[in-house]
Amino acid sequence: MRTTGVIPSRPKRRLWFGSGIGRLNYRHKQRLFIYGGLLIPLLYFVVIRILPILYSFNVSFREWGMLSPDKPFVGFDNYATLLSDSLFLKSLVNTGIYVVVGVPAQLIAGLIVALLLQQVVKLRGLFRTAYFIPYVTSVVAVSWVFRWLLMKNGIVNALFIELGLGPQSFLYSPSQAIFWIIAVMVWQNIGFQMLIFLAGLQNIPKLYYEAAAIDGATGWQRFVHITIPLLNPVMLLSVVMASIGFLQSFTQVLNMTGGGPLDSTISVVLHIFNLAFKSFDMGLASAATVILFAIIFMLTLIQLKVLGSRFQQE
């Protein structure tokens, strides 16, 4: 029997990964793509956020001087030192003032602007852009502009003198400085709050207002009994974000007053910055960071519980 002498070729072997992907149906491939896409930002979040937080917990229980090679475990000594430090307690009180005064002022101002802009028909986009521009402007630039305006020989005092009013100390007064910083922070964030409230207002059906008007409800009654309750989910978001922002007050304080005068404007974050990069005591700085994290976490849970339950009831 004759043979042709031709050796049959072996079938090409596919790579396991390629062959596996080829056998997947469309739905499985879609899920693989989705989970693969979610994995990258998840890893980024874990590396950039979660791991540093866990590491700061470790550092807070140690005497961690940046210039010392030894990092001995000291337990809760750093926390005890902070709670007996008058400057840290002062920064906690000041941060509380930022939150208590700033959050309501920011929400009220944003809501008022949103209600007014909702009535605007012509040039609506121009007005919205004008109010939103400060929010996307550099915080450092805004802080230094207002610091220049509020100087003792600045434009605002010059205007006061022209009007026959006495000059004010503004940022140089221990009793005034913190409220001027809050005013600048509120002014810069009005645009963000405005957009959130506008989105909420546009989702309220006009039918409710028309029915209330037919029943004889006044404008104030429609605002209290229709607008406010239906804006509760939006207010929840605004309150939580504004509270976190004021609890983390830093850039405006650093650039406008540096924490002065007489530590009247120092915030917890600025105190952490000073402990870490001026005193080089990472143990105390990390302990203060953990305390601030606990305050933010607990306050956020309380706000979600109180405002969230109120929304569900309504």
C-alpha positions as CSV (number, residue, x, y, z in Angstrom):
1,M,0.0,0.0,0.0
2,R,1.5,3.3,-1.1
3,T,1.8,6.2,1.2
4,T,1.9,9.8,0.1
5,G,4.6,10.7,2.6
6,V,2.6,13.7,3.8
7,I,2.5,14.0,7.6
8,P,-0.9,15.3,8.7
9,S,-0.6,18.6,10.5
10,R,-1.6,18.8,14.1
11,P,-4.5,21.1,15.0
12,K,-3.3,24.4,16.5
13,R,-3.8,24.7,20.2
14,R,-5.6,27.7,21.5
15,L,-4.6,29.6,24.5
16,W,-6.7,28.6,27.5
17,F,-7.8,32.2,28.3
18,G,-8.7,32.9,24.7
19,S,-10.5,29.6,24.3
20,G,-12.4,30.3,27.5
21,I,-13.5,33.7,26.4
22,G,-14.5,32.3,23.1
23,R,-16.9,29.8,24.7
24,L,-18.7,32.5,26.8
25,N,-22.0,33.7,25.6
26,Y,-22.8,37.4,25.2
27,R,-24.3,37.8,28.7
28,H,-21.2,36.3,30.4
29,K,-18.9,38.5,28.3
30,Q,-21.0,41.5,29.3
31,R,-20.8,40.7,33.0
32,L,-17.0,40.0,32.7
33,F,-16.6,43.4,31.1
34,I,-18.6,45.2,33.7
35,Y,-16.9,43.5,36.7
36,G,-13.5,44.1,35.1
37,G,-14.3,47.7,34.7
38,L,-15.5,48.0,38.3
39,L,-12.4,46.3,39.6
40,I,-10.0,49.0,38.6
41,P,-11.6,51.9,40.4
42,L,-12.3,49.6,43.4
43,L,-8.6,48.8,43.6
44,Y,-7.8,52.5,43.3
45,F,-10.2,53.3,46.1
46,V,-8.8,50.6,48.4
47,V,-5.2,51.7,47.8
48,I,-5.8,55.4,47.9
49,R,-8.5,55.6,50.6
50,I,-8.9,52.4,52.7
51,L,-5.3,51.4,53.2
52,P,-4.1,54.9,54.4
53,I,-7.1,55.1,56.8
54,L,-6.1,51.7,58.3
55,Y,-2.5,52.8,58.4
56,S,-3.4,56.0,60.2
57,F,-5.1,53.9,62.9
58,N,-1.9,52.0,63.4
59,V,0.2,55.2,63.5
60,S,-2.2,56.8,66.1
61,F,-1.2,54.2,68.6
62,R,2.5,54.8,68.3
63,E,5.0,57.5,69.2
64,W,5.7,58.3,65.6
65,G,8.1,61.1,65.2
66,M,9.3,61.7,61.6
67,L,12.8,62.3,62.8
68,S,13.0,59.3,65.1
69,P,13.8,55.8,63.8
70,D,11.9,54.2,66.7
71,K,8.1,53.9,66.6
72,P,7.1,52.4,70.0
73,F,3.6,51.4,70.7
74,V,2.0,53.8,73.3
75,G,-1.6,52.7,73.3
76,F,-4.1,55.5,73.9
77,D,-1.5,58.0,75.1
78,N,-1.8,60.1,71.9
79,Y,-5.5,60.4,72.4
80,A,-5.2,61.3,76.0
81,T,-2.6,64.0,75.1
82,L,-5.0,65.5,72.5
83,L,-8.0,65.5,74.8
84,S,-5.9,67.4,77.4
85,D,-4.5,69.8,74.8
86,S,-6.3,73.2,75.0
87,L,-5.4,74.0,71.4
88,F,-7.0,70.8,70.1
89,L,-10.1,71.4,72.1
90,K,-10.2,75.0,70.8
91,S,-10.0,73.6,67.2
92,L,-12.9,71.3,68.0
93,V,-15.0,74.2,69.2
94,N,-14.1,76.3,66.2
95,T,-14.9,73.5,63.8
96,G,-18.3,73.2,65.5
97,I,-18.9,76.9,64.9
98,Y,-18.0,76.4,61.2
99,V,-20.6,73.6,61.0
100,V,-23.4,75.1,63.1
101,V,-23.2,78.5,61.3
102,G,-22.0,77.6,57.9
103,V,-24.3,74.6,57.0
104,P,-27.6,76.4,57.6
105,A,-26.4,79.6,55.9
106,Q,-25.1,77.7,52.9
107,L,-28.3,75.7,52.5
108,I,-30.6,78.7,52.9
109,A,-28.6,80.8,50.5
110,G,-28.5,78.0,47.9
111,L,-32.2,77.4,48.2
112,I,-33.1,81.1,47.9
113,V,-30.9,81.5,44.8
114,A,-32.5,78.3,43.3
115,L,-36.0,79.5,43.9
116,L,-35.2,82.9,42.3
117,L,-33.5,81.3,39.3
118,Q,-36.5,79.0,38.8
119,Q,-38.6,82.0,38.1
120,V,-36.1,83.5,35.5
121,V,-37.1,82.9,31.9
122,K,-34.6,85.0,30.0
123,L,-30.8,84.5,30.4
124,R,-31.4,81.6,32.7
125,G,-28.2,79.9,31.7
126,L,-26.1,83.1,32.2
127,F,-27.3,83.5,35.7
128,R,-26.7,79.9,36.6
129,T,-23.2,80.1,35.2
130,A,-22.5,83.3,37.1
131,Y,-23.5,81.7,40.4
132,F,-21.6,78.4,39.6
133,I,-18.3,80.0,38.6
134,P,-17.1,80.7,42.2
135,Y,-17.5,77.0,43.0
136,V,-15.1,75.9,40.3
137,T,-12.6,78.7,41.0
138,S,-9.4,77.9,42.9
139,V,-10.1,78.0,46.6
140,V,-6.6,79.4,47.2
141,A,-7.2,82.3,44.7
142,V,-10.6,83.1,46.3
143,S,-9.1,83.1,49.8
144,W,-6.3,85.5,48.9
145,V,-8.7,87.8,47.0
146,F,-10.9,88.1,50.1
147,R,-7.9,88.4,52.3
148,W,-6.8,91.4,50.3
149,L,-10.3,92.9,50.2
150,L,-10.6,92.6,54.0
151,M,-7.3,94.0,54.9
152,K,-7.2,96.9,57.4
153,N,-6.3,99.2,54.5
154,G,-8.3,97.2,51.9
155,I,-11.1,98.2,49.6
156,V,-13.9,97.3,52.0
157,N,-12.6,99.5,54.8
158,A,-11.9,102.3,52.2
159,L,-15.6,102.0,51.2
160,F,-16.7,102.1,54.9
161,I,-14.6,105.3,55.4
162,E,-16.2,106.9,52.4
163,L,-19.7,106.1,53.8
164,G,-18.7,107.7,57.1
165,L,-18.5,104.3,58.9
166,G,-15.6,103.4,61.0
167,P,-13.0,100.9,59.7
168,Q,-13.4,97.2,60.8
169,S,-10.7,94.7,61.9
170,F,-12.3,91.9,59.9
171,L,-9.7,89.1,59.7
172,Y,-7.6,90.7,62.4
173,S,-10.4,90.5,65.0
174,P,-10.6,87.3,67.1
175,S,-14.4,87.9,67.4
176,Q,-15.0,88.5,63.6
177,A,-12.5,86.5,61.7
178,I,-14.2,83.1,61.9
179,F,-17.5,84.5,60.6
180,W,-15.8,86.2,57.7
181,I,-14.2,82.9,56.7
182,I,-17.6,81.2,57.0
183,A,-19.1,83.9,54.8
184,V,-16.4,83.3,52.1
185,M,-17.0,79.5,52.2
186,V,-20.7,80.0,51.9
187,W,-20.4,82.4,49.0
188,Q,-18.1,80.0,47.1
189,N,-20.4,77.0,47.6
190,I,-23.7,78.7,46.8
191,G,-23.4,77.6,43.1
192,F,-23.2,73.9,44.1
193,Q,-26.1,74.1,46.4
194,M,-28.1,76.0,43.8
195,L,-27.7,73.2,41.2
196,I,-28.7,70.5,43.7
197,F,-31.8,72.5,44.7
198,L,-32.7,73.4,41.1
199,A,-32.6,69.7,40.2
200,G,-34.9,68.9,43.1
201,L,-37.3,71.8,42.3
202,Q,-37.6,70.7,38.7
203,N,-38.7,67.3,39.8
204,I,-41.7,68.6,41.8
205,P,-44.8,68.3,39.6
206,K,-46.5,71.6,39.0
207,L,-49.9,69.9,39.5
208,Y,-49.3,70.0,43.2
209,Y,-48.9,73.8,43.2
210,E,-51.9,74.3,41.0
211,A,-54.1,72.1,43.2
212,A,-53.0,74.0,46.3
213,A,-53.6,77.3,44.6
214,I,-57.1,76.2,43.7
215,D,-57.7,75.3,47.4
216,G,-56.6,78.8,48.4
217,A,-53.1,78.1,49.7
218,T,-50.8,81.1,49.9
219,G,-47.3,81.1,48.5
220,W,-45.8,80.5,51.9
221,Q,-48.1,77.6,52.6
222,R,-47.3,76.0,49.2
223,F,-43.6,76.5,50.0
224,V,-43.8,74.9,53.5
225,H,-46.2,72.1,52.7
226,I,-45.2,71.2,49.2
227,T,-41.7,72.5,48.3
228,I,-39.9,71.7,51.6
229,P,-41.3,68.1,52.1
230,L,-40.6,67.1,48.5
231,L,-37.1,68.6,48.6
232,N,-36.2,66.5,51.7
233,P,-34.1,63.9,49.7
234,V,-32.2,66.8,48.1
235,M,-31.7,68.5,51.5
236,L,-30.4,65.3,53.0
237,L,-27.7,65.2,50.3
238,S,-26.9,68.9,50.8
239,V,-26.7,68.7,54.6
240,V,-24.4,65.7,54.6
241,M,-22.0,67.2,52.0
242,A,-22.0,70.7,53.5
243,S,-21.4,69.2,57.0
244,I,-18.4,67.2,55.7
245,G,-17.1,70.2,53.9
246,F,-17.2,72.5,56.9
247,L,-15.8,69.8,59.2
248,Q,-12.8,69.6,56.9
249,S,-12.3,73.3,56.8
250,F,-8.6,73.9,55.9
251,T,-7.7,75.8,52.7
252,Q,-9.6,79.0,53.5
253,V,-8.5,79.0,57.1
254,L,-4.8,78.5,56.2
255,N,-4.8,81.1,53.5
256,M,-6.9,83.8,55.1
257,T,-5.8,83.8,58.7
258,G,-3.4,80.9,59.2
259,G,-5.6,79.9,62.2
260,G,-5.3,83.3,63.9
261,P,-5.7,85.8,65.4
262,L,-5.1,84.1,68.7
263,D,-6.1,80.7,67.3
264,S,-9.7,82.0,67.0
265,T,-10.1,80.4,63.5
266,I,-8.0,77.3,63.8
267,S,-9.8,74.2,62.6
268,V,-9.2,70.5,63.4
269,V,-7.7,69.9,60.0
270,L,-5.4,72.8,60.3
271,H,-4.3,71.6,63.7
272,I,-3.6,68.2,62.2
273,F,-1.5,69.9,59.5
274,N,0.5,71.7,62.1
275,L,1.1,68.6,64.1
276,A,2.2,66.6,61.1
277,F,4.3,69.1,59.1
278,K,5.4,71.6,61.7
279,S,5.8,69.6,64.8
280,F,6.6,66.4,62.8
281,D,4.5,64.3,65.3
282,M,2.7,61.8,63.1
283,G,1.3,59.9,66.1
284,L,-0.6,62.9,67.4
285,A,-1.6,64.0,63.9
286,S,-3.0,60.5,63.1
287,A,-4.9,60.4,66.5
288,A,-6.5,63.7,65.7
289,T,-7.4,62.4,62.2
290,V,-9.0,59.3,63.7
291,I,-11.1,61.5,66.1
292,L,-12.2,63.7,63.2
293,F,-13.0,60.6,61.1
294,A,-15.2,59.3,64.0
295,I,-17.0,62.7,64.3
296,I,-17.7,62.8,60.6
297,F,-18.9,59.2,60.5
298,M,-21.2,59.6,63.5
299,L,-22.6,62.9,62.4
300,T,-23.3,61.5,58.9
301,L,-25.1,58.5,60.4
302,I,-27.2,60.7,62.6
303,Q,-28.1,63.0,59.7
304,L,-29.0,60.0,57.5
305,K,-31.1,58.5,60.3
306,V,-33.0,61.6,61.2
307,L,-33.5,63.2,57.8
308,G,-33.9,59.9,56.0
309,S,-36.6,58.7,58.4
310,R,-38.4,62.0,58.1
311,F,-38.5,61.6,54.3
312,Q,-39.9,58.0,54.6
313,Q,-42.6,59.2,56.9
314,E,-43.6,62.0,54.5
